[in-house]
Amino acid sequence: MSSLNPVGGETHPLSKIHLIGGEKGGVGKSMVSRLLAQYFIDKDIPFVGFDTDRSHGALLRFYSDYASAVLIDRYEAMDHIVEAAVELPGVRVLVDLAAQTHDPLVRWIEDSGVLHMADDTGFTLHYWHVMDSGRDSVDLLTRLLERYGKNLNYVLVLNQLRGDDFGQLERSGQLERALGLGAKVISIKHLNDAVVQKMDAHNSSFWAAKSDTTGGDASLRLMERQRLSMWLQHAYEELAKAEA
């Protein structure tokens, strides 16, 4: 698909709406959202973030300057996602979907004709299906592909949060099916637990955690910063494959 969209005789860059989902809790959706936010910042890619988690949204917590809350069961609130994509040509709209938000998301997309608008209004819609190695993630992917087929741009995120054996996905036939629909597949390595715990305890963005050398309680030690840098390098290489 072209990255430019002609509107009124002029050519504008396409915006991209990135829905970070997977429905299942604990698979690392919020970590992927935080990662994408930092990637956009480091690559000087303009973006706006929306967080659907009412209790402890990761984008609001770690990247508050770039994100706002959105109630997924309120159409007028969700409409801001599309409005941002249309009003800011070339922007990335990053939406962190909380667990158990699939059904209201589907209702909003279908009742509002969002897929039709994507064809006509200058943005593309990308669903990032964040998966762990369990069967539930495969079953949820099956539901997603059955509902939307070729009408979505898919990114399968194999998050090595609890292991790197995704044999169930490969044996299910759903990986081959997704690839046949044009899906991109990326892998995110497990980030060292001690690093994650320190970042979370002090609400540190990836940039803050990597840059803080003060030696205080919130600071990562030298080798922890090195591990984070190596993790980010690999993750950015994977995100580049997804053409985020």
MDAnalysis code that builds the backbone (N, CA, C; Angstrom):
import MDAnalysis as mda
import numpy as np

u = mda.Universe.empty(732, n_residues=244, atom_resindex=np.repeat(np.arange(244), 3), trajectory=True)
u.add_TopologyAttr("name", ["N", "CA", "C"] * 244)
u.add_TopologyAttr("resid", np.arange(1, 245))
u.add_TopologyAttr("resname", ["MET", "SER", "SER", "LEU", "ASN", "PRO", "VAL", "GLY", "GLY", "GLU", "THR", "HIS", "PRO", "LEU", "SER", "LYS", "ILE", "HIS", "LEU", "ILE", "GLY", "GLY", "GLU", "LYS", "GLY", "GLY", "VAL", "GLY", "LYS", "SER", "MET", "VAL", "SER", "ARG", "LEU", "LEU", "ALA", "GLN", "TYR", "PHE", "ILE", "ASP", "LYS", "ASP", "ILE", "PRO", "PHE", "VAL", "GLY", "PHE", "ASP", "THR", "ASP", "ARG", "SER", "HIS", "GLY", "ALA", "LEU", "LEU", "ARG", "PHE", "TYR", "SER", "ASP", "TYR", "ALA", "SER", "ALA", "VAL", "LEU", "ILE", "ASP", "ARG", "TYR", "GLU", "ALA", "MET", "ASP", "HIS", "ILE", "VAL", "GLU", "ALA", "ALA", "VAL", "GLU", "LEU", "PRO", "GLY", "VAL", "ARG", "VAL", "LEU", "VAL", "ASP", "LEU", "ALA", "ALA", "GLN", "THR", "HIS", "ASP", "PRO", "LEU", "VAL", "ARG", "TRP", "ILE", "GLU", "ASP", "SER", "GLY", "VAL", "LEU", "HIS", "MET", "ALA", "ASP", "ASP", "THR", "GLY", "PHE", "THR", "LEU", "HIS", "TYR", "TRP", "HIS", "VAL", "MET", "ASP", "SER", "GLY", "ARG", "ASP", "SER", "VAL", "ASP", "LEU", "LEU", "THR", "ARG", "LEU", "LEU", "GLU", "ARG", "TYR", "GLY", "LYS", "ASN", "LEU", "ASN", "TYR", "VAL", "LEU", "VAL", "LEU", "ASN", "GLN", "LEU", "ARG", "GLY", "ASP", "ASP", "PHE", "GLY", "GLN", "LEU", "GLU", "ARG", "SER", "GLY", "GLN", "LEU", "GLU", "ARG", "ALA", "LEU", "GLY", "LEU", "GLY", "ALA", "LYS", "VAL", "ILE", "SER", "ILE", "LYS", "HIS", "LEU", "ASN", "ASP", "ALA", "VAL", "VAL", "GLN", "LYS", "MET", "ASP", "ALA", "HIS", "ASN", "SER", "SER", "PHE", "TRP", "ALA", "ALA", "LYS", "SER", "ASP", "THR", "THR", "GLY", "GLY", "ASP", "ALA", "SER", "LEU", "ARG", "LEU", "MET", "GLU", "ARG", "GLN", "ARG", "LEU", "SER", "MET", "TRP", "LEU", "GLN", "HIS", "ALA", "TYR", "GLU", "GLU", "LEU", "ALA", "LYS", "ALA", "GLU", "ALA"])
u.atoms.positions = np.array([
    [0.842, -1.187, 0.000],
    [0.000, 0.000, 0.000],
    [0.880, 1.241, 0.000],
    [0.476, 2.250, -0.792],
    [1.254, 3.483, -0.872],
    [1.230, 4.201, 0.463],
    [2.321, 4.901, 0.771],
    [2.383, 5.673, 2.009],
    [1.856, 7.084, 1.817],
    [1.367, 7.386, 0.611],
    [0.826, 8.699, 0.323],
    [-0.633, 8.567, -0.066],
    [-1.423, 9.571, 0.262],
    [-2.844, 9.541, -0.031],
    [-3.245, 10.849, -0.688],
    [-3.808, 10.825, -1.926],
    [-4.216, 12.060, -2.577],
    [-5.523, 12.569, -2.003],
    [-5.553, 13.799, -1.555],
    [-6.758, 14.428, -1.040],
    [-6.889, 15.800, -1.668],
    [-7.992, 16.009, -2.410],
    [-8.224, 17.310, -3.015],
    [-7.119, 17.747, -3.945],
    [-6.523, 16.794, -4.654],
    [-5.467, 17.140, -5.587],
    [-4.105, 17.233, -4.950],
    [-4.037, 17.183, -3.618],
    [-2.759, 17.227, -2.923],
    [-2.401, 15.836, -2.411],
    [-1.125, 15.625, -2.170],
    [-0.669, 14.330, -1.683],
    [-0.237, 14.464, -0.233],
    [-0.832, 13.634, 0.622],
    [-0.540, 13.677, 2.049],
    [-0.016, 12.307, 2.502],
    [0.912, 12.298, 3.454],
    [1.361, 11.003, 3.985],
    [0.239, 10.324, 4.753],
    [0.175, 9.013, 4.651],
    [-0.840, 8.254, 5.373],
    [-0.533, 8.232, 6.866],
    [-1.565, 8.384, 7.672],
    [-1.448, 8.140, 9.100],
    [-1.650, 6.655, 9.360],
    [-1.183, 6.190, 10.519],
    [-1.351, 4.793, 10.898],
    [-1.928, 4.721, 12.302],
    [-3.031, 3.978, 12.438],
    [-3.589, 3.706, 13.747],
    [-3.099, 2.329, 14.177],
    [-2.379, 2.284, 15.291],
    [-1.837, 1.033, 15.813],
    [-2.640, 0.634, 17.051],
    [-3.437, -0.425, 16.917],
    [-4.198, -0.967, 18.033],
    [-3.375, -2.082, 18.672],
    [-2.965, -1.894, 19.913],
    [-2.122, -2.884, 20.588],
    [-3.023, -3.761, 21.444],
    [-3.308, -4.969, 20.944],
    [-4.277, -5.823, 21.603],
    [-3.784, -7.245, 21.773],
    [-4.732, -8.124, 21.912],
    [-4.450, -9.521, 22.192],
    [-5.466, -10.084, 23.161],
    [-6.271, -9.171, 23.753],
    [-7.410, -9.502, 24.609],
    [-7.012, -10.154, 25.921],
    [-6.133, -11.140, 25.885],
    [-5.740, -11.856, 27.097],
    [-4.885, -10.963, 28.000],
    [-5.146, -10.992, 29.294],
    [-4.332, -10.230, 30.229],
    [-2.985, -10.885, 30.471],
    [-1.968, -10.067, 30.743],
    [-0.663, -10.587, 31.127],
    [0.237, -11.041, 29.999],
    [-0.113, -10.727, 28.741],
    [0.739, -11.150, 27.628],
    [1.758, -10.076, 27.233],
    [1.671, -8.893, 27.840],
    [2.658, -7.855, 27.569],
    [2.206, -6.767, 26.629],
    [0.890, -6.548, 26.509],
    [0.402, -5.494, 25.620],
    [0.941, -4.126, 26.020],
    [0.894, -3.839, 27.318],
    [1.337, -2.522, 27.779],
    [2.833, -2.326, 27.562],
    [3.624, -3.382, 27.719],
    [5.053, -3.271, 27.449],
    [5.301, -2.968, 25.981],
    [4.540, -3.588, 25.090],
    [4.687, -3.311, 23.660],
    [4.265, -1.879, 23.357],
    [3.206, -1.391, 23.989],
    [2.782, -0.008, 23.795],
    [3.864, 0.964, 24.249],
    [4.452, 0.697, 25.416],
    [5.539, 1.549, 25.907],
    [6.728, 1.503, 24.959],
    [7.031, 0.333, 24.459],
    [8.142, 0.167, 23.527],
    [7.914, 0.968, 22.253],
    [6.707, 0.879, 21.696],
    [6.401, 1.638, 20.487],
    [6.480, 3.140, 20.737],
    [5.988, 3.579, 21.886],
    [6.063, 5.006, 22.210],
    [7.508, 5.479, 22.225],
    [8.388, 4.728, 22.879],
    [9.796, 5.108, 22.929],
    [10.435, 5.049, 21.546],
    [10.047, 4.062, 20.752],
    [10.558, 3.934, 19.386],
    [10.193, 5.174, 18.560],
    [8.947, 5.597, 18.645],
    [8.520, 6.782, 17.897],
    [9.287, 8.020, 18.363],
    [9.487, 8.149, 19.662],
    [10.236, 9.296, 20.187],
    [11.668, 9.283, 19.666],
    [12.325, 8.141, 19.766],
    [13.723, 8.047, 19.368],
    [13.906, 8.214, 17.866],
    [12.905, 7.844, 17.090],
    [12.985, 7.949, 15.628],
    [12.372, 9.249, 15.105],
    [11.981, 10.140, 16.010],
    [11.364, 11.424, 15.637],
    [10.136, 11.229, 14.751],
    [9.333, 10.224, 15.075],
    [8.092, 9.965, 14.361],
    [6.945, 10.554, 15.187],
    [6.190, 11.499, 14.638],
    [5.109, 12.108, 15.431],
    [4.033, 11.090, 15.776],
    [3.581, 11.111, 17.035],
    [2.532, 10.181, 17.442],
    [1.706, 10.785, 18.568],
    [0.505, 10.238, 18.712],
    [-0.338, 10.539, 19.857],
    [-0.785, 9.196, 20.435],
    [-0.946, 9.143, 21.744],
    [-1.309, 7.897, 22.405],
    [-2.668, 7.980, 23.073],
    [-3.350, 6.853, 23.090],
    [-4.617, 6.725, 23.806],
    [-4.550, 5.471, 24.658],
    [-5.003, 5.584, 25.894],
    [-4.921, 4.478, 26.845],
    [-6.321, 4.103, 27.294],
    [-6.701, 2.820, 27.119],
    [-8.048, 2.378, 27.476],
    [-8.126, 1.748, 28.861],
    [-6.993, 1.664, 29.560],
    [-6.983, 1.041, 30.882],
    [-7.340, 2.090, 31.935],
    [-8.499, 1.923, 32.543],
    [-8.985, 2.942, 33.483],
    [-8.233, 2.925, 34.806],
    [-7.618, 1.798, 35.157],
    [-7.037, 1.670, 36.499],
    [-5.544, 1.964, 36.541],
    [-4.753, 1.413, 35.598],
    [-3.305, 1.648, 35.651],
    [-2.719, 1.616, 34.240],
    [-3.209, 2.531, 33.408],
    [-2.762, 2.582, 32.021],
    [-1.284, 2.860, 31.890],
    [-0.598, 2.048, 31.075],
    [0.855, 2.169, 30.952],
    [1.264, 3.423, 30.200],
    [0.553, 3.780, 29.146],
    [0.932, 4.986, 28.407],
    [0.743, 6.228, 29.272],
    [-0.354, 6.269, 30.007],
    [-0.583, 7.411, 30.884],
    [0.457, 7.472, 31.994],
    [0.914, 6.328, 32.426],
    [1.850, 6.261, 33.548],
    [3.273, 6.593, 33.122],
    [3.698, 6.067, 31.972],
    [5.099, 6.200, 31.570],
    [5.329, 7.268, 30.492],
    [4.290, 7.609, 29.731],
    [4.445, 8.568, 28.628],
    [3.282, 9.557, 28.647],
    [3.056, 10.159, 29.813],
    [1.883, 11.013, 30.017],
    [1.880, 12.245, 29.119],
    [3.052, 12.702, 28.678],
    [3.107, 13.878, 27.819],
    [2.552, 13.595, 26.423],
    [2.420, 12.334, 26.082],
    [2.001, 11.960, 24.736],
    [0.646, 11.266, 24.694],
    [0.050, 10.979, 25.841],
    [-1.128, 10.111, 25.863],
    [-2.277, 10.740, 26.642],
    [-3.472, 10.277, 26.310],
    [-4.663, 10.653, 27.055],
    [-5.538, 9.423, 27.232],
    [-6.426, 9.478, 28.208],
    [-7.318, 8.353, 28.471],
    [-8.462, 8.352, 27.475],
    [-8.942, 7.156, 27.145],
    [-10.110, 7.029, 26.277],
    [-10.961, 5.884, 26.800],
    [-12.258, 6.122, 26.915],
    [-13.183, 5.103, 27.395],
    [-13.666, 4.288, 26.212],
    [-13.327, 3.004, 26.204],
    [-13.568, 2.195, 25.016],
    [-15.051, 1.898, 24.810],
    [-15.866, 2.070, 25.834],
    [-17.296, 1.824, 25.669],
    [-18.082, 3.105, 25.401],
    [-17.355, 4.191, 25.083],
    [-17.994, 5.461, 24.723],
    [-17.583, 5.831, 23.306],
    [-18.519, 5.730, 22.370],
    [-18.180, 5.975, 20.968],
    [-17.565, 7.356, 20.764],
    [-18.140, 8.375, 21.432],
    [-17.645, 9.732, 21.224],
    [-16.202, 9.885, 21.701],
    [-15.803, 9.065, 22.676],
    [-14.415, 9.086, 23.134],
    [-13.510, 8.368, 22.140],
    [-13.935, 7.193, 21.686],
    [-13.139, 6.432, 20.729],
    [-12.991, 7.165, 19.400],
    [-13.966, 8.006, 19.069],
    [-13.900, 8.748, 17.805],
    [-12.649, 9.621, 17.721],
    [-12.119, 10.029, 18.870],
    [-10.918, 10.871, 18.868],
    [-9.735, 10.152, 18.205],
    [-9.744, 8.836, 18.253],
    [-8.658, 8.068, 17.641],
    [-8.614, 8.311, 16.143],
    [-9.767, 8.185, 15.492],
    [-9.836, 8.412, 14.042],
    [-9.628, 9.882, 13.717],
    [-10.206, 10.760, 14.514],
    [-10.062, 12.193, 14.255],
    [-8.600, 12.612, 14.287],
    [-7.827, 12.056, 15.227],
    [-6.400, 12.386, 15.293],
    [-5.681, 11.927, 14.036],
    [-6.013, 10.727, 13.551],
    [-5.358, 10.198, 12.353],
    [-5.679, 11.028, 11.123],
    [-6.914, 11.512, 11.027],
    [-7.336, 12.277, 9.851],
    [-6.807, 13.705, 9.898],
    [-6.811, 14.297, 11.081],
    [-6.441, 15.706, 11.207],
    [-4.936, 15.931, 11.170],
    [-4.138, 14.884, 11.431],
    [-2.682, 15.021, 11.483],
    [-2.059, 14.046, 10.478],
    [-1.992, 14.415, 9.204],
    [-1.472, 13.482, 8.196],
    [-0.073, 12.980, 8.550],
    [0.105, 11.672, 8.438],
    [1.406, 11.071, 8.708],
    [1.653, 10.710, 10.157],
    [0.701, 11.015, 11.043],
    [0.898, 10.735, 12.462],
    [0.702, 9.247, 12.737],
    [1.308, 8.775, 13.825],
    [1.027, 7.443, 14.351],
    [0.090, 7.621, 15.537],
    [-0.997, 6.890, 15.530],
    [-1.938, 6.921, 16.644],
    [-1.806, 5.585, 17.368],
    [-1.339, 5.635, 18.593],
    [-1.006, 4.445, 19.368],
    [-2.090, 4.213, 20.416],
    [-2.760, 3.059, 20.348],
    [-3.872, 2.767, 21.248],
    [-3.541, 1.514, 22.053],
    [-3.372, 1.684, 23.358],
    [-3.104, 0.562, 24.252],
    [-4.444, 0.007, 24.717],
    [-4.780, -1.204, 24.248],
    [-6.051, -1.824, 24.570],
    [-5.909, -2.679, 25.826],
    [-6.703, -2.387, 26.822],
    [-6.697, -3.193, 28.036],
    [-7.283, -4.572, 27.749],
    [-7.065, -5.515, 28.646],
    [-7.665, -6.844, 28.507],
    [-9.185, -6.738, 28.517],
    [-9.830, -7.672, 27.824],
    [-11.290, -7.754, 27.789],
    [-11.930, -6.514, 27.160],
    [-11.281, -5.951, 26.156],
    [-11.857, -4.795, 25.462],
    [-12.205, -5.124, 24.010],
    [-12.071, -6.389, 23.620],
    [-12.273, -6.744, 22.218],
    [-13.704, -6.463, 21.754],
    [-14.682, -6.863, 22.547],
    [-16.075, -6.726, 22.108],
    [-16.494, -5.271, 21.918],
    [-16.231, -4.361, 22.881],
    [-16.582, -2.961, 22.620],
    [-15.784, -2.352, 21.479],
    [-14.542, -2.795, 21.280],
    [-13.753, -2.316, 20.140],
    [-14.413, -2.722, 18.835],
    [-14.829, -3.984, 18.744],
    [-15.486, -4.484, 17.529],
    [-16.765, -3.704, 17.263],
    [-17.558, -3.457, 18.297],
    [-18.812, -2.709, 18.102],
    [-18.536, -1.317, 17.565],
    [-17.536, -0.641, 18.121],
    [-17.203, 0.708, 17.645],
    [-16.725, 0.667, 16.198],
    [-15.838, -0.262, 15.858],
    [-15.325, -0.358, 14.493],
    [-16.455, -0.608, 13.509],
    [-17.343, -1.534, 13.838],
    [-18.381, -1.924, 12.885],
    [-19.523, -0.922, 12.832],
    [-19.968, -0.413, 13.973],
    [-21.064, 0.554, 13.976],
    [-20.650, 1.885, 13.359],
    [-19.363, 2.210, 13.455],
    [-18.868, 3.496, 12.965],
    [-18.283, 3.414, 11.561],
    [-18.205, 2.224, 10.992],
    [-17.648, 2.092, 9.641],
    [-16.182, 2.479, 9.561],
    [-15.418, 2.164, 10.599],
    [-14.020, 2.598, 10.655],
    [-13.203, 2.001, 9.507],
    [-13.457, 0.743, 9.157],
    [-12.688, 0.114, 8.075],
    [-12.959, 0.796, 6.740],
    [-14.201, 1.213, 6.515],
    [-14.512, 1.934, 5.281],
    [-13.819, 3.298, 5.269],
    [-13.787, 3.952, 6.411],
    [-13.111, 5.245, 6.494],
    [-11.621, 5.100, 6.212],
    [-11.046, 4.000, 6.674],
    [-9.614, 3.790, 6.445],
    [-9.308, 3.733, 4.958],
    [-10.220, 3.223, 4.175],
    [-10.019, 3.151, 2.735],
    [-10.085, 4.521, 2.075],
    [-10.886, 5.430, 2.665],
    [-11.224, 6.673, 1.971],
    [-10.623, 7.933, 2.583],
    [-10.102, 7.857, 3.810],
    [-9.840, 9.089, 4.542],
    [-8.374, 9.327, 4.899],
    [-7.476, 8.465, 4.466],
    [-6.069, 8.777, 4.640],
    [-5.375, 8.153, 5.823],
    [-5.872, 7.006, 6.315],
    [-5.138, 6.305, 7.362],
    [-5.259, 4.804, 7.140],
    [-4.340, 4.073, 7.750],
    [-4.406, 2.620, 7.721],
    [-4.556, 2.116, 9.155],
    [-5.217, 0.963, 9.282],
    [-5.527, 0.407, 10.593],
    [-4.715, -0.862, 10.798],
    [-3.929, -0.895, 11.894],
    [-3.014, -2.000, 12.166],
    [-3.333, -2.586, 13.532],
    [-3.563, -3.898, 13.563],
    [-3.848, -4.573, 14.823],
    [-2.640, -5.402, 15.226],
    [-2.063, -5.066, 16.384],
    [-0.907, -5.774, 16.926],
    [-1.422, -6.813, 17.912],
    [-1.376, -8.073, 17.510],
    [-1.861, -9.159, 18.353],
    [-0.689, -9.670, 19.182],
    [-0.653, -9.240, 20.447],
    [0.455, -9.598, 21.338],
    [0.163, -10.975, 21.926],
    [1.128, -11.896, 21.790],
    [0.906, -13.290, 22.161],
    [1.988, -13.787, 23.104],
    [1.574, -14.625, 24.062],
    [2.553, -15.439, 24.752],
    [2.515, -16.818, 24.104],
    [3.174, -17.799, 24.699],
    [3.284, -19.102, 24.056],
    [2.124, -20.040, 24.379],
    [1.093, -19.526, 25.065],
    [-0.020, -20.369, 25.485],
    [-1.086, -20.554, 24.419],
    [-1.967, -21.503, 24.655],
    [-3.039, -21.834, 23.720],
    [-4.054, -20.711, 23.590],
    [-4.322, -19.983, 24.683],
    [-5.320, -18.918, 24.639],
    [-4.994, -17.884, 23.576],
    [-3.728, -17.534, 23.451],
    [-3.334, -16.533, 22.465],
    [-3.608, -17.012, 21.047],
    [-3.421, -18.303, 20.812],
    [-3.704, -18.871, 19.488],
    [-5.204, -18.843, 19.216],
    [-6.009, -19.212, 20.206],
    [-7.458, -19.207, 20.029],
    [-7.980, -17.801, 19.753],
    [-7.421, -16.812, 20.450],
    [-7.842, -15.428, 20.226],
    [-7.430, -14.951, 18.841],
    [-6.270, -15.374, 18.378],
    [-5.846, -15.031, 17.020],
    [-6.811, -15.633, 15.999],
    [-7.231, -16.870, 16.223],
    [-8.181, -17.524, 15.323],
    [-9.464, -16.703, 15.203],
    [-9.978, -16.246, 16.341],
    [-11.196, -15.409, 16.339],
    [-10.974, -14.119, 15.572],
    [-9.825, -13.504, 15.776],
    [-9.522, -12.238, 15.116],
    [-9.487, -12.411, 13.597],
    [-8.786, -13.444, 13.127],
    [-8.666, -13.671, 11.695],
    [-10.004, -14.047, 11.072],
    [-10.808, -14.805, 11.810],
    [-12.118, -15.184, 11.288],
    [-13.029, -13.977, 11.139],
    [-12.924, -13.034, 12.053],
    [-13.803, -11.865, 11.996],
    [-13.378, -10.880, 10.918],
    [-12.077, -10.631, 10.800],
    [-11.642, -9.534, 9.940],
    [-10.941, -9.958, 8.652],
    [-10.483, -11.200, 8.569],
    [-9.866, -11.653, 7.328],
    [-8.818, -10.693, 6.814],
    [-8.944, -10.316, 5.555],
    [-7.956, -9.435, 4.925],
    [-8.243, -7.948, 5.141],
    [-9.216, -7.633, 5.984],
    [-9.621, -6.234, 6.165],
    [-8.776, -5.469, 7.177],
    [-7.864, -6.161, 7.867],
    [-6.965, -5.499, 8.807],
    [-5.517, -5.760, 8.403],
    [-4.654, -4.862, 8.831],
    [-3.213, -5.091, 8.742],
    [-2.766, -5.670, 10.084],
    [-2.229, -6.879, 10.064],
    [-1.890, -7.571, 11.305],
    [-0.383, -7.536, 11.572],
    [-0.064, -7.388, 12.850],
    [1.296, -7.631, 13.330],
    [1.172, -8.636, 14.474],
    [1.770, -9.797, 14.302],
    [1.787, -10.790, 15.374],
    [3.050, -10.562, 16.194],
    [2.875, -10.288, 17.470],
    [3.997, -10.015, 18.368],
    [4.203, -11.237, 19.242],
    [5.270, -11.987, 18.972],
    [5.589, -13.165, 19.775],
    [6.427, -12.693, 20.946],
    [5.759, -12.488, 22.065],
    [6.407, -11.916, 23.243],
    [6.951, -13.040, 24.113],
    [8.261, -13.080, 24.259],
    [8.913, -14.160, 24.999],
    [8.877, -13.912, 26.509],
    [7.744, -13.427, 26.966],
    [7.554, -13.095, 28.380],
    [7.716, -14.314, 29.271],
    [7.132, -15.427, 28.823],
    [7.162, -16.642, 29.641],
    [7.808, -17.813, 28.904],
    [8.495, -17.563, 27.834],
    [9.134, -18.638, 27.083],
    [9.164, -18.319, 25.602],
    [10.023, -19.029, 24.896],
    [10.202, -18.738, 23.475],
    [9.744, -19.881, 22.574],
    [8.968, -20.819, 23.111],
    [8.468, -21.940, 22.320],
    [7.055, -21.627, 21.842],
    [6.942, -21.234, 20.574],
    [5.645, -20.911, 19.992],
    [5.178, -22.027, 19.065],
    [5.505, -23.253, 19.452],
    [5.137, -24.413, 18.645],
    [3.634, -24.570, 18.490],
    [2.868, -24.211, 19.516],
    [1.410, -24.326, 19.404],
    [0.874, -23.452, 18.280],
    [1.419, -22.260, 18.162],
    [1.007, -21.363, 17.077],
    [1.344, -21.969, 15.727],
    [2.548, -22.487, 15.585],
    [2.969, -23.050, 14.307],
    [2.137, -24.278, 13.937],
    [1.849, -25.126, 14.919],
    [1.088, -26.349, 14.644],
    [-0.389, -26.070, 14.380],
    [-0.889, -24.924, 14.857],
    [-2.316, -24.626, 14.726],
    [-2.729, -24.291, 13.306],
    [-1.768, -23.881, 12.493],
    [-2.077, -23.423, 11.147],
    [-2.429, -21.952, 11.081],
    [-2.594, -21.305, 12.240],
    [-2.994, -19.897, 12.249],
    [-1.853, -18.958, 11.857],
    [-0.610, -19.365, 12.112],
    [0.516, -18.549, 11.674],
    [0.555, -18.496, 10.157],
    [0.434, -19.654, 9.520],
    [0.426, -19.701, 8.053],
    [-0.761, -18.922, 7.494],
    [-1.889, -19.046, 8.158],
    [-3.080, -18.311, 7.721],
    [-2.862, -16.808, 7.798],
    [-2.285, -16.346, 8.921],
    [-2.031, -14.921, 9.087],
    [-1.033, -14.410, 8.049],
    [0.015, -15.180, 7.812],
    [0.996, -14.777, 6.807],
    [0.349, -14.673, 5.431],
    [-0.595, -15.577, 5.144],
    [-1.310, -15.524, 3.886],
    [-2.159, -14.276, 3.740],
    [-2.525, -13.668, 4.867],
    [-3.289, -12.420, 4.863],
    [-2.377, -11.195, 4.925],
    [-1.071, -11.424, 4.805],
    [-0.124, -10.314, 4.785],
    [0.408, -9.894, 6.134],
    [0.175, -10.701, 7.159],
    [0.630, -10.328, 8.493],
    [2.147, -10.270, 8.577],
    [2.623, -9.358, 9.412],
    [4.034, -9.305, 9.770],
    [4.196, -9.963, 11.142],
    [5.309, -10.633, 11.340],
    [5.555, -11.350, 12.586],
    [6.868, -10.856, 13.189],
    [6.820, -10.436, 14.443],
    [8.025, -9.989, 15.124],
    [8.139, -10.698, 16.470],
    [9.341, -10.757, 16.987],
    [9.602, -11.378, 18.288],
    [10.185, -10.341, 19.238],
    [9.687, -10.337, 20.451],
    [10.210, -9.460, 21.496],
    [10.810, -10.332, 22.586],
    [12.097, -10.158, 22.822],
    [12.767, -10.964, 23.838],
    [12.282, -10.610, 25.237],
    [12.496, -11.538, 26.153],
    [12.176, -11.290, 27.558],
    [13.163, -10.273, 28.127],
    [12.625, -9.215, 28.714],
    [13.472, -8.212, 29.356],
    [13.736, -8.636, 30.793],
    [14.981, -8.518, 31.213],
    [15.410, -8.926, 32.548],
    [14.442, -8.425, 33.627],
    [14.018, -9.332, 34.494],
    [12.994, -9.014, 35.496],
    [13.410, -7.876, 36.420],
    [14.671, -7.868, 36.836],
    [15.128, -6.817, 37.755],
    [15.030, -5.439, 37.106],
    [15.320, -5.363, 35.816],
    [15.220, -4.097, 35.083],
    [13.765, -3.637, 35.035],
    [12.870, -4.553, 34.692],
    [11.450, -4.211, 34.611],
    [10.921, -3.759, 35.967],
    [11.306, -4.450, 37.027],
    [10.814, -4.117, 38.365],
    [11.257, -2.725, 38.790],
    [12.511, -2.363, 38.494],
    [12.991, -1.023, 38.850],
    [12.270, 0.049, 38.041],
    [12.089, -0.204, 36.747],
    [11.395, 0.773, 35.903],
    [9.970, 0.975, 36.389],
    [9.293, -0.128, 36.695],
    [7.903, -0.035, 37.117],
    [7.772, 0.620, 38.488],
    [8.699, 0.324, 39.378],
    [8.623, 0.868, 40.732],
    [8.735, 2.386, 40.737],
    [9.444, 2.937, 39.753],
    [9.697, 4.376, 39.732],
    [9.066, 5.058, 38.526],
    [8.162, 4.356, 37.839],
    [7.454, 4.925, 36.682],
    [8.427, 5.498, 35.656],
    [9.495, 4.786, 35.409],
    [10.536, 5.273, 34.497],
    [10.252, 4.849, 33.068],
    [10.328, 5.789, 32.150],
    [10.274, 5.446, 30.737],
    [11.560, 4.712, 30.364],
    [11.579, 4.120, 29.177],
    [12.815, 3.463, 28.740],
    [13.956, 4.474, 28.675],
    [13.656, 5.675, 28.177],
    [14.708, 6.694, 28.073],
    [15.239, 7.056, 29.453],
    [14.340, 7.279, 30.409],
    [14.775, 7.667, 31.755],
    [15.604, 6.564, 32.398],
    [15.168, 5.319, 32.229],
    [15.892, 4.205, 32.834],
    [17.271, 4.046, 32.214],
    [17.360, 4.264, 30.930],
    [18.634, 4.091, 30.230],
    [19.597, 5.235, 30.511],
    [19.052, 6.412, 30.812],
    [19.881, 7.614, 30.912],
    [20.268, 7.989, 32.333],
    [19.551, 7.485, 33.316],
    [19.795, 7.874, 34.703],
    [21.040, 7.168, 35.243],
    [22.071, 7.947, 35.479],
    [23.323, 7.395, 36.023],
    [23.635, 7.987, 37.395],
    [22.611, 8.500, 38.078],
    [22.845, 9.181, 39.354],
    [23.195, 8.214, 40.477],
    [22.816, 6.954, 40.320],
    [23.104, 5.980, 41.364],
    [22.082, 5.927, 42.466],
    [20.953, 6.633, 42.304],
    [19.912, 6.607, 43.316],
    [19.113, 5.315, 43.266],
    [18.103, 5.249, 44.144],
    [17.287, 4.033, 44.214],
    [16.612, 3.714, 42.889],
    [16.285, 4.753, 42.104],
    [15.583, 4.549, 40.843],
    [16.514, 4.170, 39.702],
    [17.810, 4.285, 39.928],
    [18.778, 4.077, 38.852],
    [19.059, 2.598, 38.619],
    [19.181, 2.251, 37.344],
    [19.691, 0.929, 37.002],
    [21.205, 0.920, 37.189],
    [21.738, -0.220, 37.578],
    [23.181, -0.355, 37.657],
    [23.773, -0.419, 36.246],
    [25.088, -0.297, 36.163],
    [25.778, -0.230, 34.876],
    [25.371, -1.376, 33.957],
    [25.449, -2.608, 34.433],
    [25.162, -3.745, 33.580],
    [23.663, -3.894, 33.310],
    [22.830, -3.393, 34.207],
    [21.394, -3.383, 33.935],
    [21.083, -2.417, 32.796],
    [21.749, -1.254, 32.797],
    [21.550, -0.325, 31.681],
    [22.042, -0.945, 30.377],
    [23.136, -1.690, 30.443],
    [23.645, -2.355, 29.252],
    [22.647, -3.392, 28.735],
    [22.053, -4.175, 29.652],
    [21.066, -5.171, 29.234],
    [19.841, -4.503, 28.607],
    [19.421, -3.380, 29.190],
    [18.289, -2.651, 28.618],
    [18.622, -2.129, 27.227],
    [19.817, -1.584, 27.057],
    [20.226, -1.077, 25.747],
    [20.248, -2.179, 24.692],
    [20.758, -3.348, 25.060],
    [20.799, -4.472, 24.129],
    [19.381, -4.939, 23.784],
    [18.510, -4.978, 24.783],
    [17.120, -5.370, 24.552],
    [16.431, -4.396, 23.609],
    [16.630, -3.096, 23.845],
    [16.013, -2.086, 22.989],
    [16.534, -2.180, 21.560],
    [17.819, -2.420, 21.403],
    [18.388, -2.534, 20.065],
    [17.705, -3.657, 19.279],
    [17.565, -4.816, 19.917],
    [16.906, -5.939, 19.248],
    [15.435, -5.611, 18.974],
    [14.771, -5.018, 19.959],
    [13.349, -4.710, 19.793],
    [13.127, -3.711, 18.668],
    [14.000, -2.709, 18.553],
    [13.862, -1.725, 17.478],
    [14.063, -2.369, 16.112],
    [14.967, -3.314, 16.028],
    [15.157, -4.037, 14.765],
    [13.892, -4.791, 14.380],
    [13.218, -5.355, 15.371],
    [11.975, -6.074, 15.102],
    [10.864, -5.109, 14.711],
    [10.771, -3.964, 15.392],
    [9.749, -2.986, 15.052],
    [9.933, -2.431, 13.636],
    [11.173, -2.312, 13.225],
    [11.438, -1.860, 11.855],
    [10.875, -2.837, 10.833],
    [10.916, -4.133, 11.156],
    [10.336, -5.142, 10.261],
    [8.826, -4.950, 10.122],
    [8.198, -4.481, 11.177],
    [6.742, -4.272, 11.147],
    [6.358, -2.993, 10.453],
    [7.339, -2.183, 10.067],
    [7.101, -0.907, 9.383],
    [6.151, -0.042, 10.203],
    [6.442, 0.056, 11.486],
    [5.576, 0.820, 12.388],
    [5.553, 2.299, 12.028],
])
